[in-house]
Amino acid sequence: MIQTVRRSTSLESVISVSILFLLIIVGILIFSQQFRYDEKIFNVSVMQSGIGSKTGDSATEGIVTIEIAGLEPEGFEPMSDMETFDQATLSDKINGKADLYLESGFIHLTTRRFLSRSNPENWFEFFLYDMGLPRNAFSVYSNQKREDVTGQDFAEFAYSTENAVFFSHGRYYVEILGALEQESLIKGLILMSKNFIAKYPENPVELPELAFLPAENLKPESVSLILKNGFGFKDFNNIFTGTYTLDGYKILAFVSLRESAEEAGSLAASYDDFISEFIGQERLKPETDQIPGLRVANIFDEYEIFFVKGDVIAGIHSARDKKAGEQMAVKLYKKISELEK
């Protein structure tokens, strides 16, 4: 009995010593790891760093990489290696927003961070999205745009906020996001944007549909392009929208240029069926007689108003007031009619 107790005590001692030894080893590893500084991980960031594949990896083989370093404003230098993200890894970098880019033709993203030599808290990150086509880039640019922005003229489509610059340039959509809200930083980011445009010229994006939107009472910053699934209808694509103010109401107008008048008419009929059959809303009689074939529907106390003029389908989406919506539709119809002469 005594021998058994001694054996148990000896076994417990061995186990205790082993556990203590393992704890010491783990403690040493943790302690040493604290002195391994990874700049990309330990810099305070308002953006997600992600786990992109570095330039030259097999994941990016065949992709033409654009060099961002050298375009930065004076007083800044690269603080990280360039990273690239493809369709499979984009969500690692911009989790929560990737779907918008992926559904708009996204090909790959190149990013790099830059640090002020005089102030380590002053840094920014350059995001270069290759969207494949100029329309794709403009679509993302327009759908990401906020209302409280400052327009910029260094590119056809560009604006800035308190700490960032955004623009569309050919097939590319660019975001440059700063850590600080400084006017001097914005000036530097605009300079970098100009450097990028000068070094990598692109053909201007052709958006003839924008001419169909009347300029009067239009909020320029509200203009956007929906590439597909417009208003919940799967066949509605390439739709330009713009917000107007009329009689105290905010009204969303839309236009879509189709390949032919026949396609425009067929699409309008399909959308009409979608509203009446799928959503279950009845057609209403228009109050105006200035638009031939005008369709109106009440959808949960908001009005869908649309028509076809030549190869264009256009109208008003979700107007809160039927009369104001039809008035805006008349203005839209007249503008399209003028351009089709």
C-alpha positions in Angstrom: 0.0 0.0 0.0 2.8 2.4 1.0 4.7 1.4 -2.3 1.6 2.3 -4.4 1.3 5.7 -2.7 5.0 6.4 -3.4 4.6 5.4 -7.0 1.6 7.7 -7.4 3.5 10.6 -5.7 6.5 10.1 -8.0 4.2 10.0 -11.1 2.5 13.2 -10.0 5.9 14.9 -9.5 7.0 14.0 -13.0 3.8 15.3 -14.5 4.1 18.5 -12.5 7.7 19.1 -13.6 6.7 18.5 -17.2 3.8 21.0 -17.1 6.0 23.6 -15.4 8.7 23.0 -18.1 6.1 23.5 -20.9 4.8 26.7 -19.3 8.3 28.1 -19.1 8.8 27.4 -22.8 5.5 29.0 -23.8 6.4 32.0 -21.6 9.7 32.4 -23.4 8.1 32.2 -26.8 5.4 34.8 -25.9 8.0 37.1 -24.4 10.3 36.9 -27.5 7.4 37.4 -29.9 6.7 40.9 -28.4 9.9 42.2 -29.9 9.1 41.0 -33.4 7.6 44.2 -34.9 5.3 43.8 -38.0 4.6 47.3 -39.3 1.5 46.2 -41.2 -0.1 44.7 -38.1 0.8 47.1 -35.4 0.0 50.4 -37.2 -3.2 51.9 -35.9 -5.7 51.7 -38.8 -9.2 52.7 -39.6 -9.1 50.3 -42.6 -8.8 46.5 -42.6 -5.4 45.3 -43.6 -6.4 42.0 -45.0 -4.2 39.1 -46.2 -3.5 40.0 -49.8 -1.0 38.2 -52.0 2.2 40.1 -52.5 3.2 41.2 -56.0 4.8 38.4 -57.9 2.9 35.5 -56.2 1.3 32.9 -58.3 -2.1 34.1 -57.3 -1.5 37.3 -59.3 0.3 35.7 -62.2 -0.8 37.2 -65.6 -2.0 40.4 -63.9 -0.3 43.6 -65.0 0.7 45.4 -61.8 0.7 49.2 -61.7 3.5 50.7 -59.6 2.1 53.2 -57.1 5.4 54.1 -55.3 6.9 57.3 -56.8 3.5 59.0 -57.2 3.2 60.0 -53.5 3.4 63.7 -52.5 6.6 65.2 -51.2 7.4 64.3 -47.6 5.8 60.8 -47.8 7.4 57.4 -48.4 6.1 53.8 -48.7 5.4 52.3 -45.3 4.4 48.8 -46.6 4.9 46.5 -49.5 2.4 46.6 -52.3 -0.5 44.1 -51.9 -2.9 42.7 -54.5 -6.3 41.1 -54.1 -8.2 39.1 -56.6 -11.9 38.1 -56.8 -11.3 35.3 -54.2 -9.5 37.5 -51.7 -11.1 40.9 -52.1 -13.4 40.4 -49.1 -10.3 39.9 -46.9 -9.4 43.5 -47.5 -12.8 45.2 -47.7 -15.1 42.9 -45.8 -18.7 44.0 -46.1 -18.3 45.9 -49.4 -16.8 43.3 -51.7 -20.2 42.3 -53.3 -20.6 45.7 -54.9 -17.3 45.5 -56.6 -17.6 41.8 -57.6 -21.0 42.4 -59.1 -19.6 45.4 -61.1 -16.9 43.5 -63.0 -14.0 43.7 -60.5 -10.7 42.2 -61.7 -8.2 43.0 -59.0 -7.2 45.5 -56.3 -3.7 47.0 -55.7 -3.0 48.8 -52.4 -0.1 50.4 -50.7 0.4 52.6 -47.6 2.5 55.7 -47.4 3.9 57.4 -44.2 4.8 61.0 -43.5 8.5 61.3 -42.7 7.8 64.0 -40.1 4.7 62.6 -38.4 4.2 58.8 -37.9 0.5 59.4 -37.2 0.0 60.9 -40.7 -0.3 58.2 -43.3 -2.6 57.1 -46.1 -3.5 54.1 -48.2 -3.9 54.1 -52.0 -6.6 51.7 -53.3 -6.5 51.0 -57.0 -9.4 48.9 -58.3 -9.2 47.5 -61.8 -12.8 47.2 -62.8 -12.2 46.0 -66.3 -14.4 48.6 -68.1 -14.8 52.4 -67.7 -18.6 51.9 -67.1 -17.8 49.4 -64.3 -15.5 51.9 -62.6 -18.0 54.7 -62.9 -20.7 52.5 -61.5 -18.7 51.7 -58.3 -17.6 55.4 -58.0 -21.2 56.6 -58.3 -22.7 54.1 -55.9 -20.0 54.7 -53.3 -20.4 58.4 -53.4 -21.8 60.3 -50.4 -23.8 63.5 -50.4 -21.6 65.5 -48.1 -18.6 65.7 -50.4 -16.5 68.3 -52.2 -16.3 68.1 -56.0 -12.8 68.1 -57.6 -11.9 69.0 -61.1 -8.6 67.1 -61.6 -10.7 64.3 -63.2 -14.1 64.2 -64.9 -15.5 62.2 -61.9 -13.8 63.1 -58.7 -14.5 64.3 -55.1 -12.9 64.6 -51.7 -14.0 64.3 -48.1 -12.2 65.5 -44.9 -9.6 62.8 -45.1 -9.9 61.1 -48.5 -10.0 61.5 -52.3 -12.0 59.4 -54.7 -12.1 59.3 -58.5 -12.9 57.2 -61.6 -10.2 57.1 -64.3 -11.0 54.9 -67.3 -11.2 51.3 -66.1 -9.8 52.2 -62.7 -11.7 53.3 -59.6 -9.4 54.9 -57.0 -9.8 55.6 -53.2 -7.0 57.3 -51.2 -7.8 57.2 -47.5 -5.9 59.2 -45.0 -5.5 58.7 -41.2 -5.9 62.4 -40.4 -8.3 65.1 -41.4 -6.0 67.8 -42.8 -6.4 70.2 -45.6 -2.7 69.9 -46.4 -3.1 66.1 -46.7 -6.0 66.4 -49.1 -3.9 68.7 -51.3 -1.2 66.1 -51.3 -3.6 63.3 -52.2 -5.0 65.4 -55.0 -1.4 65.9 -56.3 -0.9 62.1 -56.1 -4.1 61.6 -58.1 -2.9 64.0 -60.8 0.4 62.1 -60.9 -1.4 58.8 -61.3 -3.6 60.1 -64.1 -0.6 61.6 -65.9 1.5 58.4 -65.7 -1.4 56.1 -66.6 -3.6 57.8 -69.2 -7.0 56.2 -70.0 -9.6 56.9 -72.6 -12.5 59.0 -71.2 -15.6 57.0 -70.2 -18.5 57.5 -72.7 -21.8 58.0 -70.9 -24.3 59.4 -73.4 -27.2 58.6 -71.1 -26.2 61.4 -68.7 -27.4 63.9 -71.3 -31.0 62.5 -70.9 -31.2 63.7 -67.3 -32.5 67.3 -67.2 -30.0 69.6 -65.4 -32.6 71.7 -63.7 -33.0 70.8 -60.0 -30.7 67.8 -60.4 -28.3 67.0 -57.6 -25.1 66.3 -59.6 -23.6 64.2 -56.8 -26.6 61.9 -56.8 -26.1 60.6 -60.4 -25.3 56.9 -60.4 -25.2 53.9 -62.6 -26.9 50.6 -61.7 -25.3 47.8 -63.8 -27.8 45.1 -63.1 -30.9 44.1 -61.0 -32.2 47.6 -61.1 -35.1 48.2 -58.6 -35.2 44.5 -57.9 -35.9 43.5 -61.5 -33.3 41.1 -62.9 -33.7 42.3 -66.5 -33.1 45.9 -65.6 -29.5 46.8 -66.3 -27.4 49.8 -67.3 -29.7 52.3 -65.6 -28.6 55.8 -64.8 -30.4 57.5 -61.9 -30.4 61.1 -60.6 -32.2 62.8 -57.7 -34.3 65.9 -58.2 -36.2 68.2 -55.8 -39.7 69.2 -57.1 -42.5 70.8 -55.0 -40.7 69.8 -51.8 -40.3 66.2 -52.8 -37.2 64.2 -53.6 -37.7 62.4 -56.8 -35.5 59.7 -58.4 -35.5 59.7 -62.2 -33.9 57.0 -64.3 -33.0 56.5 -67.9 -31.6 53.5 -69.8 -30.4 53.5 -73.4 -31.2 50.2 -75.1 -29.9 48.8 -78.4 -33.2 49.4 -80.2 -36.7 50.7 -79.8 -38.0 47.2 -79.9 -35.8 46.1 -76.9 -36.8 49.2 -75.0 -40.5 48.5 -75.5 -40.1 44.8 -74.6 -38.2 45.7 -71.4 -40.9 48.2 -70.4 -43.6 45.6 -70.9 -41.6 43.0 -68.8 -41.1 45.6 -66.1 -44.9 46.3 -66.1 -45.6 42.6 -65.8 -43.1 42.4 -62.9 -44.9 45.2 -61.0 -48.4 43.9 -61.6 -47.9 40.2 -61.4 -44.9 39.6 -59.1 -45.5 42.5 -56.7 -49.3 42.4 -57.3 -49.9 46.2 -57.8 -52.5 47.5 -60.1 -51.9 50.0 -62.9 -53.2 53.5 -62.5 -54.4 56.0 -65.0 -51.9 58.9 -65.6 -53.1 62.4 -64.9 -51.0 63.8 -67.7 -51.6 63.3 -71.4 -48.2 64.6 -72.5 -46.4 61.2 -72.5 -47.7 58.6 -74.9 -47.9 55.1 -73.3 -47.1 56.3 -69.8 -47.4 53.6 -67.2 -48.2 54.4 -63.6 -48.4 52.0 -60.6 -48.9 52.4 -56.9 -46.5 50.3 -54.9 -47.2 50.5 -51.2 -48.1 54.2 -51.5 -45.1 55.1 -53.7 -45.5 55.6 -57.4 -43.6 53.9 -60.3 -43.9 56.0 -63.4 -42.2 55.0 -66.7 -42.4 55.2 -70.5 -40.5 54.4 -73.7 -39.2 57.1 -76.1 -37.4 55.6 -79.1 -34.6 53.3 -77.8 -34.8 54.8 -74.3 -36.8 53.5 -71.3 -37.1 56.1 -68.6 -39.2 57.2 -65.7 -39.5 57.9 -62.0 -38.9 55.3 -59.3 -40.7 55.3 -55.9 -42.2 58.8 -56.1 -43.9 59.7 -52.8 -46.3 62.0 -54.7 -48.0 61.0 -57.9 -48.5 64.5 -59.2 -44.9 65.6 -58.6 -43.7 62.3 -60.1 -45.6 62.8 -63.3 -44.5 66.4 -63.6 -40.9 65.2 -63.4 -41.6 62.4 -65.9 -42.9 65.1 -68.3 -39.6 67.1 -67.9 -37.6 63.9 -68.5 -39.7 63.0 -71.6 -39.2 66.4 -73.1 -35.4 66.3 -72.6 -35.2 62.9 -74.2 -37.4 64.0 -77.1 -35.1 67.0 -77.7 -32.0 64.9 -77.9 -33.6 62.3 -80.3 -34.4 65.0 -82.9 
